[in-house]
Amino acid sequence: MSYTSIPKPTESELEILHILWEHGPSSVRFVNERLNEEREVGYTTTLKLMQIMADKGLAVRNTDNRTHIYEAAVSEADTQKRLLQKFVSTAFRGSAMKLVMQALGNHEASPEELDEIKALIEKMESDDDK
């Protein structure tokens, strides 16, 4: 699945995806317990969300055992690319520069972060020269 064909997860679905990416295949109960560490979420709500995610293609459900196990059907990197592409397109009218300038202007970057940004720019420039 290309990242442009990944369905856009809701905020709640993204929370569940983060758990699945971090912990791997998990039961609904396990995911619900992790969600409840942040805020109270009912088990049936978590179950319904995960069923919807399976229907949308965001997760896959293994029904081999009595306890259904879900795992992410989309990668974290592809999901981030898709969400970022949509965000840049809508919030910054397609301008990556405006996004970077806004992020750097509203966040004090550490020297390490600035070094990584410089290295990325240098890599992009050297790739353009090829």
C-alpha positions as CSV (number, residue, x, y, z in Angstrom):
1,M,0.0,0.0,0.0
2,S,1.5,3.3,-1.0
3,Y,1.4,6.0,1.7
4,T,-0.9,8.2,-0.5
5,S,-3.6,5.4,-0.4
6,I,-3.5,5.1,3.4
7,P,-6.8,6.1,4.9
8,K,-6.5,9.1,7.2
9,P,-6.8,7.9,10.8
10,T,-8.9,9.8,13.3
11,E,-7.2,11.1,16.5
12,S,-8.5,8.1,18.4
13,E,-7.3,5.6,15.7
14,L,-3.9,7.3,15.7
15,E,-3.6,6.7,19.5
16,I,-4.3,3.0,18.9
17,L,-1.9,2.8,16.1
18,H,0.8,4.3,18.3
19,I,0.2,1.5,20.8
20,L,0.3,-1.1,18.1
21,W,3.5,0.3,16.5
22,E,5.2,0.4,19.9
23,H,4.0,-2.9,21.3
24,G,3.3,-5.0,18.2
25,P,0.3,-7.3,17.8
26,S,-2.0,-6.7,20.8
27,S,-5.4,-7.7,22.3
28,V,-8.2,-5.2,22.6
29,R,-7.8,-5.5,26.4
30,F,-4.1,-4.6,26.2
31,V,-4.7,-1.6,24.0
32,N,-7.6,-0.4,26.2
33,E,-5.3,-0.7,29.3
34,R,-2.7,1.5,27.6
35,L,-5.3,4.1,26.5
36,N,-6.7,4.2,30.1
37,E,-3.2,5.2,31.3
38,E,-3.9,8.6,29.7
39,R,-7.7,9.0,29.9
40,E,-10.7,6.8,30.7
41,V,-11.8,4.8,27.6
42,G,-14.4,2.1,27.8
43,Y,-13.5,-1.4,26.6
44,T,-16.4,-1.5,24.1
45,T,-15.3,1.8,22.7
46,T,-11.8,0.5,22.1
47,L,-13.2,-2.7,20.6
48,K,-15.5,-0.8,18.2
49,L,-12.6,1.6,17.1
50,M,-10.4,-1.4,16.4
51,Q,-13.1,-3.1,14.4
52,I,-13.5,0.1,12.4
53,M,-9.8,0.3,11.9
54,A,-9.7,-3.3,10.5
55,D,-12.6,-2.4,8.1
56,K,-10.7,0.7,7.0
57,G,-7.5,-1.2,6.4
58,L,-5.5,0.5,9.2
59,A,-5.3,-2.7,11.3
60,V,-5.6,-6.5,10.7
61,R,-7.4,-8.8,13.1
62,N,-6.1,-12.4,13.8
63,T,-9.1,-14.5,14.9
64,D,-7.2,-17.8,15.2
65,N,-7.5,-17.8,19.0
66,R,-10.4,-16.9,21.3
67,T,-8.7,-13.6,22.0
68,H,-8.6,-11.5,18.8
69,I,-5.2,-9.9,18.2
70,Y,-4.9,-6.8,16.2
71,E,-1.8,-5.4,14.5
72,A,-1.1,-2.3,12.5
73,A,-1.7,-2.8,8.8
74,V,0.1,0.5,8.0
75,S,3.6,1.5,8.8
76,E,4.3,4.4,11.1
77,A,6.6,6.1,8.6
78,D,4.0,5.9,5.7
79,T,1.3,7.2,8.0
80,Q,3.4,10.1,9.1
81,K,4.2,10.9,5.5
82,R,0.5,10.8,4.6
83,L,-0.5,13.0,7.5
84,L,2.3,15.5,7.0
85,Q,1.6,15.7,3.3
86,K,-2.1,16.5,4.0
87,F,-1.1,18.9,6.8
88,V,1.4,20.9,4.7
89,S,-1.1,21.0,1.8
90,T,-4.0,22.3,3.9
91,A,-2.3,24.4,6.7
92,F,0.7,25.8,4.7
93,R,-0.7,25.8,1.2
94,G,1.8,23.2,0.1
95,S,4.8,25.1,1.3
96,A,7.3,22.9,3.2
97,M,9.4,26.1,3.8
98,K,6.5,27.8,5.7
99,L,6.1,24.7,7.8
100,V,9.8,24.5,8.7
101,M,10.0,28.3,9.4
102,Q,6.9,28.1,11.7
103,A,8.3,25.0,13.5
104,L,11.7,26.6,14.1
105,G,10.2,29.9,15.0
106,N,8.0,28.4,17.7
107,H,10.3,25.8,19.1
108,E,13.8,26.4,20.4
109,A,15.8,23.8,18.6
110,S,18.7,22.2,20.4
111,P,22.2,22.3,18.8
112,E,21.9,18.6,18.0
113,E,18.6,19.2,16.3
114,L,20.1,22.1,14.3
115,D,23.0,19.8,13.3
116,E,20.6,17.2,12.1
117,I,18.6,19.8,10.1
118,K,21.9,21.1,8.5
119,A,23.0,17.5,7.6
120,L,19.6,16.8,6.0
121,I,19.8,20.0,3.9
122,E,23.4,19.1,2.8
123,K,22.2,15.6,1.9
124,M,19.3,17.0,-0.1
125,E,21.6,19.5,-1.9
126,S,24.1,16.8,-2.8
127,D,21.3,14.6,-4.0
128,D,20.1,17.4,-6.3
129,D,23.6,17.7,-7.7
130,K,23.5,14.2,-9.0
